[in-house]
Amino acid sequence: MSIIRRCTSCNKYTMKEKCPDCSSKTINPEPPKFSPQDKYGRYRRQMKREIEMKKG
């Protein structure tokens, strides 16, 4: 099964590893799956708070 991917520079969707228009890398646009045993959740929440503090 192929996964739809999004280009990191032009934001177009494709199913290839590289964008056919601009030859940039593509990523999976879906968020990671939730896991109760998330090892790095604490660090992600901390970074989110720090970013929000800088904006506010």
Backbone as CSV, one residue per row, in Angstrom:
resi,resn,N_x,N_y,N_z,CA_x,CA_y,CA_z,C_x,C_y,C_z
1,MET,0.839,-1.180,0.000,0.000,0.000,0.000,0.885,1.245,0.000
2,SER,0.644,2.161,-0.875,1.413,3.398,-0.955,0.808,4.459,-0.045
3,ILE,1.664,5.292,0.463,1.233,6.374,1.344,1.398,7.690,0.609
4,ILE,0.393,8.541,0.713,0.503,9.857,0.090,1.514,10.680,0.894
5,ARG,2.306,11.464,0.190,3.371,12.238,0.814,3.250,13.698,0.389
6,ARG,3.848,14.601,1.195,3.800,16.034,0.906,5.210,16.563,0.730
7,CYS,5.399,17.402,-0.268,6.701,18.016,-0.540,7.018,19.038,0.549
8,THR,8.269,19.078,0.992,8.658,20.004,2.058,8.827,21.437,1.572
9,SER,9.025,21.641,0.280,9.242,23.017,-0.184,8.033,23.611,-0.912
10,CYS,7.396,22.856,-1.795,6.265,23.434,-2.549,4.901,22.982,-2.020
11,ASN,4.871,22.101,-1.010,3.650,21.625,-0.358,2.676,20.898,-1.275
12,LYS,3.152,20.351,-2.369,2.302,19.551,-3.247,2.320,18.111,-2.769
13,TYR,1.235,17.392,-3.061,1.118,15.998,-2.648,1.510,15.064,-3.785
14,THR,2.189,13.982,-3.421,2.628,12.984,-4.386,2.771,11.648,-3.670
15,MET,3.051,10.604,-4.384,3.285,9.299,-3.773,4.743,8.874,-3.918
16,LYS,5.592,9.793,-4.332,7.000,9.497,-4.561,7.861,10.041,-3.427
17,GLU,9.091,9.528,-3.330,10.039,9.972,-2.307,10.560,11.382,-2.581
18,LYS,10.634,11.754,-3.860,11.054,13.100,-4.267,9.930,13.748,-5.059
19,CYS,9.768,15.042,-4.879,8.729,15.789,-5.582,9.045,15.817,-7.080
20,PRO,8.077,15.471,-7.940,8.337,15.495,-9.378,8.496,16.909,-9.938
21,ASP,7.970,17.922,-9.235,8.057,19.301,-9.718,9.355,19.990,-9.327
22,CYS,9.736,19.878,-8.045,10.912,20.630,-7.583,12.052,19.746,-7.083
23,SER,11.900,18.440,-7.106,12.914,17.457,-6.697,13.325,17.551,-5.224
24,SER,12.447,18.102,-4.385,12.722,18.158,-2.945,12.243,16.891,-2.273
25,LYS,12.664,16.690,-1.047,12.279,15.531,-0.250,10.800,15.633,0.123
26,THR,10.112,14.498,0.167,8.717,14.474,0.606,8.626,13.787,1.961
27,ILE,7.596,14.151,2.729,7.384,13.579,4.057,5.967,13.045,4.173
28,ASN,5.746,12.216,5.169,4.419,11.726,5.480,3.711,12.820,6.280
29,PRO,2.580,13.373,5.804,1.948,14.489,6.494,1.161,14.103,7.738
30,GLU,0.997,12.801,8.004,0.225,12.357,9.152,1.047,12.465,10.437
31,PRO,0.406,12.791,11.551,1.140,12.820,12.826,1.486,11.408,13.267
32,PRO,2.475,11.248,14.132,2.810,9.902,14.615,1.658,9.320,15.419
33,LYS,1.573,8.000,15.460,0.515,7.333,16.209,0.730,7.523,17.712
34,PHE,-0.382,7.607,18.448,-0.327,7.775,19.892,0.134,6.494,20.564
35,SER,0.988,6.637,21.554,1.441,5.501,22.325,1.515,5.902,23.797
36,PRO,0.896,5.140,24.699,1.000,5.469,26.128,2.434,5.352,26.654
37,GLN,3.268,4.557,25.997,4.653,4.405,26.419,5.569,5.377,25.668
38,ASP,5.060,6.560,25.350,5.816,7.552,24.597,7.019,8.024,25.415
39,LYS,8.232,7.678,24.962,9.454,8.016,25.678,9.768,9.506,25.619
40,TYR,9.395,10.157,24.537,9.819,11.534,24.306,8.682,12.543,24.412
41,GLY,7.526,12.134,24.886,6.371,13.028,25.016,6.663,14.204,25.933
42,ARG,7.358,13.943,27.021,7.690,15.007,27.969,8.519,16.097,27.286
43,TYR,9.477,15.688,26.477,10.348,16.652,25.806,9.593,17.439,24.730
44,ARG,8.687,16.765,24.012,7.885,17.457,23.007,6.990,18.511,23.643
45,ARG,6.358,18.154,24.770,5.497,19.117,25.469,6.307,20.284,26.003
46,GLN,7.512,20.012,26.497,8.381,21.070,26.998,8.772,22.024,25.868
47,MET,9.143,21.480,24.719,9.500,22.328,23.573,8.301,23.158,23.123
48,LYS,7.115,22.561,23.125,5.906,23.280,22.721,5.663,24.460,23.657
49,ARG,5.821,24.236,24.978,5.642,25.319,25.934,6.666,26.431,25.722
50,GLU,7.919,26.057,25.460,8.964,27.060,25.238,8.688,27.885,23.998
51,ILE,8.205,27.249,22.940,7.874,27.972,21.714,6.719,28.925,21.945
52,GLU,5.689,28.466,22.673,4.545,29.322,22.972,4.941,30.505,23.835
53,MET,5.890,30.304,24.772,6.359,31.396,25.624,7.079,32.460,24.801
54,LYS,7.859,32.019,23.805,8.584,32.971,22.958,7.623,33.789,22.096
55,LYS,6.540,33.160,21.632,5.556,33.864,20.804,4.757,34.875,21.629
56,GLY,4.397,34.486,22.840,3.479,35.250,23.676,4.052,36.445,24.285
